[in-house]
C-alpha cells in the first residue's frame, strides 16, 4: 500500500537512488541521438548564427537587444548555445550531449517538483513521483525536443519552470518570501527561454484551488501572490512583440490572418488531436496532417468544445477524490492552450509542443497506477506489469525515432515512410534532395507532389526549369515555364528570375531587366532564389536596362 509522504521520511539515499534511475533511463534512451548531425532549424539558430558562437560583449548585445536568429527573442536559450560553442566549438556531438544534459536537468527538476506537490496535496509517495517522471522520460514525443539542437528551448524553459514551481510550493509551505521572490525570477527566466510557458499562472490558480483547507490563503492574499506572475507575462509579451515587430516576424506569421472564430474552432480540435498523440504516439512525424478548421461553427468544433468543458468538469470533480489527477487535467489544458492555434505562429501542430503537456499526461497515468496500487495485491502486480509495458513501448519508440533526426534528409524520409500520400511531404523531400545536388531524386519526389496536388505544378516547373537551364538547355527551360497554367504564375519570384535569365541569355537585356525587377517585387518566393541573387542579376545588366 502507498503511504502518504512526509519530507522527514524521505531519505537522501532514496532521493539520489530515484534520480540515478531517471538519469540511467535517459542515458539508455538517448545515447543513439549523440551521433546525429545538424537538421532543420539548427543551421539558423546555431550553425549560421554568429551571435551564439561564444561569449563576447557584441554577442551578448545581439542576444539581449535584438533577434539574431531572425525568428524568436529567447536570450536565455541562446546563452546556453554560447556556453557550448565557447567550450566545444560548433560541434554537433557536444551540442547533442548538452541537450541530453539539459533533458536530465528538466526531468530531475520535474521529479523534485512532483515530490513537493504530493506533499502539498497530502497524497502518494516518492515512488509515485518516480513513476510519473519515468513515464515523462520514456514518452517518444520528447524526441523532437531532445534530438533537435534547435529545440533546446523546451528543455531549458522546462528546467527553470519546474524549479520555479517547486520554490513556489516551498514558499506556500514555509511562508518565506525569499522562496517566492526566487520563484518569480525563475519563472521570468523560463519565459525568456520559451514563450509558451506564459499560461502557467493559470495553473497556479488551479493549484491554489486544490490546496488543502489548512494551506489555503485568504482571497486577498492569494490575489496579491499571483498577480506578479501575470504581470511578468504581460511585460514579457510586450518585450517579445516589440522585438518581433522590428524583425517583421509578426507580420509574416501565416496564422495571423486567420479569423478569431476559425482559430477558436481549430484550438478545441487541436487539443484533442494532441491528446490522441499522447495516447497513441505513432507515427511520429515532422509534418502532421492537421489544418485550420474550415468554419467557425461545425459539429466537430461543437463536440470538441463540449469535450473541453467535460474535461474541466472532471478535473473539478476529482478535486477531493484524486487531486493529482484533477491537477493533471488542468495542467494539460493550460499548457496546450498556447500551442493550439489561438496564438499566431508558423507551425500549427508540432510534437515538440507536447513537451510540457506530457507532464500532465504522465501525472494522469501515475494517478491510475496509484489507484491500482491501493486495490490489493493482484492489482498491484497488474500495475507493475502495465508500467513496465508502457515504459518498454514508449522507450522502444523513442530509441527508434532518435536516428530520424540525424539530418534533414533522414527526417524527411522518415516522414514519407510514416505519412505516405501527402503532397507537402513529397515536396519537402524533393526540395532537400535538390539542395544536396541530387536533381534526379528531387524531380521524382516533386513530381509526386504535383500529381497529388495541382498546387505543386508551379514548383515542379520551376525546379525542372532550373535544372535544365543549369545544363545549358535554355529552350527547354523556357518551355517548362511557358507550360505553367496557374493564375499566380507571375507572382512567383523564381518564375520572374528565370525568365529574366532566359531573356538575358538571348541578349534581350531590356526585358530581362523587367523580369528581374518583377522578381524583386514578387510576393511568392519558393526559397530557391535569394534577394541577393536578384540584385546581382540586375547589376549584371547594362545601366540602361536595369
N, C-alpha and C positions, 0 to 999 in steps of 0.2 A: 504494500500500500504506500502511496505517496504521502509524505508528511509535509506540513507547512514548513517553510524555510524561515529561519531566524539568522540574521547576519552572524550572530555569535557562534552559531553551529557550523557555519561554512568554513572549513579549514583551508588554510593556504595551500596545503598539499592537494586537496581536491580541486581548487581553482586552477592551479598550474597543470594538473592532470587533464582537466577538461580543455584548457587552452592548447595543450600539446596535442590532444586528439583532433581538435579543429585544425591546427596547423598541419598535422600529418595528412589529414584528408585533402586539404588544399594542395599540398605538395604532390600528392598522388594524382589528383585530378588535372592539375595544370602544368605538370612537368613537360608534357609534349607541346605546350604553347611557346616554350622558350626558343624553339628552333624556327619560329615564324619570322618573317621579314616585315617590311612596311606594306600597309594596304590602305585603301580608301583615303580618309582624311589625315592619315599620319603625315603625308607629304606637306599638306598645307599648314597643319598645326605644329609640326616639329621639324621635319627634314628641311623644308624650304622656308622656315620662319626664323631668321637670324636673331630675333628678339629673345628667343629661349635658348640660344647657344651660349650658355654660361652666364655668370654674373658680371655685370658692369653697370655703371650709372646710366648709360644710354639704354641698356636693355631694361632696367628697372623703370625708367621713364616711359619707355614704349609699352611695357606691360600694364602699368598703373594709370597712364594718361592717354592711352589710345587703344585701338583694337588691332594689334599687329598681325593677327591671322585673318583679318578681314571679315570674320563671321560672328564672333562672340567675345564679350568682355568678361573674362573669368581669370583674374590675375593670380588667385591662389593656386589654381590648377597649373597655370603657366610657370609659376615659381618652382613647382616640382620638376618640370622639364629642365629648367635652368640648372637645378641641382644635379640631375642625372648627366646632362651634357658636360657640365663642368668637371665631373668625376670621370666619366667614361667616353665622352665624345658622342657623336650621333651614331650610337651602336645599337642595332635592333635587339641583340641578346640582352644587353644591360637594361634597355628600356622595358622589354617584356618582363625581365626579372623584377624590376621595380614595380611594375603593375601587379605582379603576384604578391609582392611585399605589401603594397597598399591594400590589396584584397584581404590579405591576412589581418591587417590592422582594422579594416572595416568589419570583418566577421568577429574579430576579438572584441571590439567595442560594442558590437551588437549583443554578444553574449553577456558582457558586463551590464549593459542596459537592461537586458531581459532578467537577469538575476535580481536587480534592484526593482524592476517593475513587478515581479512576482511577490517580492516582499511588500511592496506598496499595495498590491491587490489582496494580500494575505492568501495566496493561492500557490500550490505547486511546490516544486523543489528545484535545486540546482540541476538535477537530471532533466527536468522539463526544459530549462534554459538551454542545456546542451543539445537536446533533441531538436528543438526549434532551429538552433544555429546550424546543426549538421544538415538539416533539410534545406536551409537557406544556402549553404555552401554547395551542396550537390546539384542543385537545380540547373539544368543546361541553359536557361535564359540568361545566366550571368556571363556566358562565354563572350557575347558581343561586347561586354564591358571590360573583361579581363584580358582577352586575347587581342583586343584592339588598343594600340597605344593611345590613339586619339580620344578614346572614351575614358581616360583616366579620371575625368571629372566626376564620373559616377562613384568611383572608389574613394576619392579624396573628400567629396562632399558628404558621402555616407559616413565616413570615419568621423568627421567633425560633427555631423548631426547626431550620431549616436552618443558621442561624448557630451554634447550639449543637453540631450535628453536625460542622460544619466545624472549629470550635475543638477539639472532642474529637479529631478526626483530627490536628489540628495538635499537640495535646499528645502523642499517640502517636508522632508523627514527631520531636518535639523533646525530649520528656520534661520540659517546663517546666510546673510545677504551676500557674502563673498562667493558662495557657490552659485547664487542667482546671477550675479554680475558676470562670472566666468561663463556660465551657460549662455547668456545673451551674446557675449563676444564670440563664442564658438559658433553659435547659430549664424551670426553675421558673416563669419568666415566661410561657413558652409554654403551660404548664398553666393559668395564670391568664387566658389568652386563649381557650383552648378545651380542655375536659376530655379529648377523645378522643385526645390525644397521650400519654395515660398509659401506653400499651403500648410506647412507644418504647424503654425499657430492654431489652425483649426483642430488638429489632433490634440493639442494642449487643452483646448476647450473640452473635448471628449474625455481627456484624462482627468480633468477636474470634476466632471460629472460622474465618472466612475469611481472616484475616490471613496473609500470607506468613511462613514459618518465622522469618526473621531479624527480624520485627517483633512476634513474639508475646511477651506477658508470661507469667511463671510463673502457675500456677493461683492461688496465694495472692494475688499482687499483682493479678491480674485480678479476683478477687472483691472486693478492697478498693476497686478503681477503680469497679466497677459498683454495689456496694451503696448508695452515697449516692444514685444516681439512683432506685433502688427506694424508698428512704426518703422522698425528695421526693414520690414518687407517693402513698405511704401517708399522709403528712401532708396533702397536697392533698385526698385523698378524705375524710379526716376533717373538714377545714375545710368543704369543699363540702357534705358531708352535713349538718353541723351547721346551716349557713345554710338549706339547703333544707328541713330538718325544721321550722325556725322558721316558714317561709312556708307549710308544708303541701304543698309541691310533690311531695315524695316519695310521699306517700300518694295523690296524685291521678294518678300515672303509670299508664296503663291496663295496661301490660305487667307491672307489679309483682305482679299476682295470678296470672300465668301460671306453671304448674308448671315446675320446672327441666328436666325431661325434654323438655317441649314446646319450651322455649327452646333447648335444645341441638339438637333436630331442626330447628328453624327456622333456627338460626345457620348450620349447614352448607349448608342450601338457599339462604340469603340470600347466602352467599359466592359461589355460582355464579350467582345472579341478578345480583349486582354485576359479576361477570366478563363476563356477557353484555352488560350495559350498556356496559362498557368497550370490548368488541369491536364491538358494533353500537349506537352511541348514537342510536337513533331508534326510536320517538318519544321526545321529551323531555317529561316530564310533572311536574306539581306533585304529583299523587297517583298512585302506582303500584299496580297491581292485584296486590298481594302481601300475604298474611296469614299468621298463625301456622299452623304445622303442625297438622293435625287430631289426630295421635297421635305419641307419642314414638318409636315403632318402626314404620317402614314401609320399603318397598323404595326409595322415593325418598330417604328420610333415610339409609339404609344406603349407597346408592350415592354420595350427596354426601359422607358422612363418609369413605368409602373414597377418593373423589376428592381430599379434602384431604390424606390420607396419601400419595397418589400424588404430589401437588404437592410435599410435603415431601421425599419420596424423590428426586424430580427435582432439587430445589434442592441436596440433599446431593451428588448425582452430579455436578452442574455446578460443584462447589466448585473443582476444578482445571481442568476443560475450559473453562468460561466463568463465572468468578466473578461478574461483574456480573449475568449472567442469574440465577444462583443467589441472589444477594442481593436481586435484584428480586422473586423469588417470596417470599422471607422478608418483605420489605417489604410486599408486597401482603397477605399473611396477617396480619401484625402490625397493620397499620392498618385492616383490615376487621374484626378481632376485636371492638373496642368498638362497632361500628355494625351488628352482625349480629343483634341481638335479645337477646344474653346480658345486657346491661345495661338495666335498665328505662328506658323513655322513652315519649314520647307520639307518636313517629314511628318506624315500623319500617324503612321504606325511603325514602331521600331522595337525590336526585342530589348535593346538597351534601356528603353523607358521603363522596363519592369524591374529594374534593379531594386528600388525601394519598395514598390508594391509587393515584391516577393517576401519581404519580411512579414507583412501581414498575412500572406498566404501560408507561410511556414508557421506562424502563430496559430492559424486555424487548424492546420494539420496536427500541430503539437497539442492543441486542446483536445482533439479527438483521441490522440494517443493517451493523454492523461485520463480521459473518461474511461477508456478501455482498461487502463492500468488499475483503476479503482473498482472494477467489476468482477473480481475473482481471479483465481489462478489461471484458469483456462483462457480467459480473455487477455490476461497479462501476456501469456505466451503468444496469442494472436497478435497483440500489439507489437511485441518484439519482432515477430516474423514480418508483419506488414512494414514496419520501419526499415528493416533490413532490405526488403524487396524494393521499397521506394528509393532508398539510397543506392542500391545496385542499378536500378533502371535509370535514375537521374544521372548517376555517376558515369554509366556507360555512354549515355548520350552526350555528356559533357566532354569526355575524352575523345569521342568520335568527332565532335564538332570542332575542337581546337585546331586541327590541321587545315580546316577550310579557310581559316584566316591567315594562311601563310603569305598570300599576296592577293592582288586584285583578281587575277585570273582564276586561282583556285576557289576564291569566294564566289565568283560569278558562275563557274562551272558547277559548284555545289547548288547554286540557286536554280540553274537549268535542270539539274538532276532531280531536285525535290519539288520543283514547280514547273513542270513541262507545259508547253502550250500557251505560255504567256508572252505576248509580243515584246513588252518592255524588257523582260529578262533577256530575250534573244538579242535585242538591240544593244543593250549594255555590254553583253559579252562580245558582240561583234565590234563595238567601239573599242573595247580593251584589246582585242586581237589587232585591230588597226593601229592602235598606239604602239604596239610591240612590233609592228612591221610585218605581221602575218596577214597580208591583204586577202589572200585566198579564203582563209577561215573567217575573216571579218565579213566579207561579202556574202559568204554562205549563211552566217547567222543573221545578218541584217536582212537578207532576202527572206528568211523565215519570218522575221518580224513583219516585213512588208506583206507577205502572203496572209498573215493572220490579221493584219490591220492596215487599211489604206493610209492611216496616219503616218506610217513609216515609209511611204513611197518616196517622199522628198528625201528622206535620209538615205535611202538606198541609192537614189540617183546621184546625190552629192558625193557619197563615198565612191561610187563607181566612176564618176567623172574625175575626181581627184586621182584615183588610181591610174586610169588610162592617160590622163594629162601628164602625170609624172613619168610615164613611159613614152611620152612623145606623141601619143595618139590624140592630137588636138581635135580633129574632126569627130572622132568617136566621143570625146568629152562633150563637145557641143551637142551631139545627138542625144546624149544622156540627159543633159539639161533641158533641151527642147522638148523631150518626151514627158516632162513633168506637167501634169494637168491638175494642178492644185491652185485654189484661189489665193493662197498666201505665198505662192512661189517667190515673187519678187520682194517679199519682206524678210527672206532668209539671208543672213549675212553671207554665207558661203556661196549661194547661188550668184549673187551680185559680184562677189570677189572672183569667182571662176569665170564668169562672163567677161569680166574685165581682163583677166589673164589671157583668155582666148582672143579677145579683140586686140590686145597689145601684141600678142604673137603674130597677128595678121598685119600689124603696122597701123591699126586704126586707133591711134592714141586718144583722139577726141572722145570716142565712145567708151574707150577703156576708162578714161577719167570719170565719165558719167557713172559707170558701173561701180568704180571704186568709191566715189562719193556716196552713192546709194548704199554701198556696203557699210560705210561709216555711220549711216543713219538708220540702218535696218534694225528692227526690233526683235527678230527671231534668230538668235545665234544657236548653232549646233555645238559650238565649243571647239571646232576644228581650226578656225581662223581667229587669231587674236587681233586686238586693236592695233598693236604694233605692226602686224603683217600688212594690214590695210594702209597704214601710214607709210610704210616702206614702199608699197606698190605705187602709191600716189607720188612719192618722192622720186621714183624711177622714171616718171614721165617728164617730157619737156614742160617747162613752166606754163606755156600757153594751153596745155591740155589738162592741167590739174584742177 
